[in-house]
Amino acid sequence: MNLKNLSDVLGLSQTTVSRALNGYPEVSELTRRRVIEAAQRYGYRPNPHATRLATGRAMAIGHVIPMSSQNSVMNPIFADFAAGANETYARHGYEMTLSIVRDEEVENKYRSMAETGSVDGIIASSPMISDPRIEVLNRIGLPFLVHGRSSATGYEYNWLDINNFRAFRVATEFLIHSGHRRIALLNGPEQLDFAFRRRRGYLDALRRNGVGHDPGLVRSSEMTEPFGHESVIELMRLEEPPTAFLTASILTAIGARRALHDLNILLGTEVSLVTHDDSLDYFGNSGTEPVFTSVRSSIRAAGRRSAQILLDIILGQREPPVTELWEAELVIGKSTGPGPHAGWSAGTGQ
């Protein structure tokens, strides 16, 4: 089906249908929804070349990955985020442009994208506590959105993030109230803002409940399965090992579970574990009773929403800065049970 066929079906002019599909503000929301629904129903896909000529837009969104973070491209967390973003891009006739460059070339890549008009906007992921990319993008003037936040950045910018601080405070308090005092944290790299906030949430929960903090129970690294396995093996060999673990990724949790199995320790009975769960498509943690107790947030949904916010800004439908903070949901699974201090008052620190 081409644009003329779709226009005839709807009884609208080709100009109106094209403008509706490309987000022009002068088209009513009712008409826009009607056109998009019809396009999906009849399998209409706009011709990207014709759309670029008609709108003067690149019809592409850039994702630039520094080489020091290129492993994130192979990480299923990034894959799910990108899949969600691409669902939104495709619905609006946009494409995703992925570039992997040396760290020192990131600014030049952003500038090149802006000068050549190869993209209409940028999504930046995994921001550091102080992330120079935000200042660069502000200076360039290209519309952008950050998936996450940068605590030490003084600029206003568009972002979407989950409440990492609260998620890890809730998870830690759940373990404390279940009777655990020796709680290990297997965190992500702590130069990244989300990991910094998660450690703060963990520490705040210990402090609020009168539980002493043992720095020896905290590990941080890339959130991989081997990291979870190696960390748990090491920590369970301590003279006073942890009775519970809090992991920053389901990938780390899977490694932790393998380590406990290797040590003949029963997960959920002898040792408890709570993980952050990004609801990854290929690492499901759902069902009537999930494998892991988790603080859950869908990374795919975050990809969809991040892309939609940025496109709304590009199309003039929302005025920046646009910010959204999502709360994670605590979901009880099979990986947690009563700790040695079950029934004691958490506030005593006993």
Phi, psi and omega in degrees: 000133178256180184299320181296316179300315180296319179297319179296318180300319184277343185071032180237162177288156178298325179297315180297316180297316180298316180294323178296317181291334183257011169077024179294135186292340182283351177272132182295154181296325179297314179295319180301312180298318180298317181293314181297317179297319179293320179299319179291320183295319184263004176070030180284133174234122181296147175287113185302320182296316180294322180295318178299318179294320184287325187259340186075012179257158178283338183058039179213148176241133183268140171234113183251123184249118175296146182301329179294343180245014188295338176299338179294336179294326180272353181285131180299339177294312177296321181300318179292320178298313180297321179297317178296316179298319181293330174301316179290316179303312183299322181297334181254009180076021180259161175238159177259130176250117183251126179232133174248120185227163174297148184307318184286352181259001183300312181299315179299323179294316177300316181297318179299317179299318181292316184290324181273348182068028183284342176223158177263348180188174184228141166246124178253134182244164175051058181291148174279169179304316172238104189251112183294341181298328184292317177298317180299312182294325176297318181291322182292324178089005177283132178304135180210161175222141178256127172274098188119187178225165178235106190300326186263011180267127183269001183272154168277139180201166179277132177210156169229132184210161168262160181279080184298322179300308183293321181302317183278336171292315179298315181297317180294317179295326176300316180293320178298313181291342176276357176105017180258139176238329177267088186247117180269143176248120172254098191259169172281181179299124193277004167281346176275141190296321183297321180290322175301314179292324180293318177298319178299320178295319177298311181294322180296320179295318177299313182297314183297335184252011175069027180259128181293147179262125175253106181303337180290351180263007182247131174231147176219137180189183173302139188276077183245167176295315178299324178299317178296318181294310183296320182294318181292318177303313182295313184289327180286350176269358177296155178301322175237086186288162177291154173257355179209152178234144172239117184247148186274355182206148177295333176296317176296321180297322178296320175295321178296319179297319178298320180296316180296322176297317179298329181270003182058040177251130184279117177288131180092347179243301180270328178223141178253157179212132171240135180236154164282131186238114180276014181051049183291139183301321186263003176226063186298141176223059184231201182100181182300317176226098183301156178299314184248136163292136188211159164257111197256138174206132184281117178288329178294317177296324177296322177297315179301313185289320178301315179297319181295318179299314182296317179295322177300319179293315180300321183274004177077018182269347176220145182263122179289158001279140177250127180228141176223131177243119181261145175264139175276155182253129175281120181239124184275130178234201186275355190270003180232150177202181181299141177265181182299336183253022179303131180094348177274160177284125181299326185292346181279340183076009182281000000 
